[in-house]
Amino acid sequence: MTTAHVGHLLDWLRDAYAMEQQAEVMLKDLVERLEHYPQLRAHMEDHLEDTRKQQVLLKGCIERLGSSPSMLKDLMGRVMAFGQSVSGMAVSDEVVKGAMSTYVFTHMEIASYTILIAAARAIGDNETQRVCESILQQEIAMAEWLRGHLPEVTQAFLARSATPGMNAKR
């Protein structure tokens, strides 16, 4: 294991930690605004709780390697999440765009954890590898759930938007 490899792993762990903070803000904002889609809201709430637990696990990996999360990356992630949340409020199909954005973001998380697992394996960091494999399974499950339910969310939105006086946006 080279110092450079550990440095890369730490950088990517910090990126993942900031990514999960960004996910927390996005999910929290979406959950707070989902009014008419209870199944989607419940699943997003569950994933929000998973996201918070993932942050704790990632922070533990970073600290075990003798470092700390990046305040700059964390701040940038939160600012980006805020911008995404604000832009979501401006569209008439917020629920559809929010579900779609979550699906896309989850795939970025899947890629990140796939890379982290390979890096941890390369340097022999079995604990980080185990943590990232566990998180990866949660992200894959979320992506699969969303993929299976995007048509349902879309159909519910379309039905609500076609009904006079019914709010479909959220």
N, C-alpha and C positions, 0 to 999 in steps of 0.2 A: 504494500500500500504506500503510495507516494503522498507527500504533502499536497501536491497539486490535485490529486484525486479527491482527497478529503476536502480541500478547498472548493472544488466543484460541487461535491455533494452538499456541503454547507450552503453554498449559494443557491442551489436548487431547492433545498429544504426551506430556506428563507423565502424564496419565491412561492413555494407551495403554501407556506404559512400566510403570506400576504394574500395569496389567491383565495384561501379559505376565509380570511377576514373580508375580502371583497364579496365572496359568496354569501357570507352572513348578512351583510348590509343589503344586498340585492334580495335575498330570500325574505328577510324580515320586512322590508318595504312591500314586497309583493304580497306576503301573507296578510299584512295589515289592510291591504286594499281589496283583497279577494272577498267579495260579499256573497256572490250568487253561485259559486262553484265549490260546494263543501268537500267533495272528494279530492279535488285538486288542492284546496287549502290544507286539508288534513295531511296529505302527502308532503306538501311543501313544509309544513310545520315539523313533521318528523325529520325531514332532511335538514332543516335548520338546526335541530337538536344534534343530529349527526355531525354537522359542520362545526358546531361549537366544540364537540368532543374531539374532532379531528385536529382542531387548533391546539388543544391541550397536548395531544399525542405528538404533534409535530414540534411544538415548543420543547417538549421533553427530549426529543431526538437532537434538536439543535443544542440544547444545554448539555446533554450527555457528551456531545462532541466538543465541549468547551467554548461555546459561543452563545450568542443571543440573537433574537429576531432583529431584522433591519427596520428601524423606525421609519426610514425614508420609503422603503418598499411598502410598508404597512400603510403609511399615509397616502401614498400614490394609489394603492388599491382601493382605499376607502373613498378617495376623491372620484375615482373612475366609477365606483359603484353608485355614488350619489348622482353623478351625471346620468348614468343609465336609468336610475330610478326616476329622476325628474323627466327624462325624455319619454319614459313609459307612461307617465301621467298625461302627456299631451296627445296621445293617440286614442282613437275611438275604440280600438280593438285591443286594449291593454292586456286582457287575459290571454289572448292568443299570442301576442308578441312576448309576453312575460314567460309563457310556457315554452315557446320556441327559443327564447334567449337562454332559459335555464337548460334546455336540452343541449344547445351549442356549448355553453359554458361547462357543462358536465363532461363533454367530450374533451375539452381542453384539460380538465382535471384528470381524466383517464390517461391522457398522453403524459402529463406531468408525473403521475405516480408510476407509470410504466418506466419512465426514465429513471426515477428515483430508485426503483427496485433494482434495475440493472446496475446503477452506480453503487448502491449499497452492497450488492452481491460482489462487485468487482473489488471492493476494498475489504470485504469480509465483515461488514457491519450487519450482523444477523438481526439485531434488534430493530434497526431502522428498516431493514428489508421486511421484517415481519409486520411492523406498523404500517408501512406503505402498502403491503399486500392486503392487509385488512381494510384500509381506506379505499383501495382500488376496487375491492368487491362492493363496497357501499356505493361508489360512484357508478359502477357498471349497473348495479341494480336500479339506481335512480334513472340512468339513461334508458334502460329497457322499459321501466315503468312509463316514463314520459313518451317514449316512442309508441308504446301500445295505447296510450291515452290521448295523444295529440288529436287524433280524429274525433274522439268523443268530446273533447274540449271545444274543438272547432264547430262541431254539430250543435252543441249546446249554445255556443255563442251565436251561431246563425239563427237558431230557433228563437232565442231571446231577442235578437236584434230585429227579427221580422214581426215581433209582437208589439203593437202600439202601446206605449206607456211603460214598457219593460226595459229596465237598465241591463244592457248586455256587457258593457265595458269591463266591469269587474265582478 
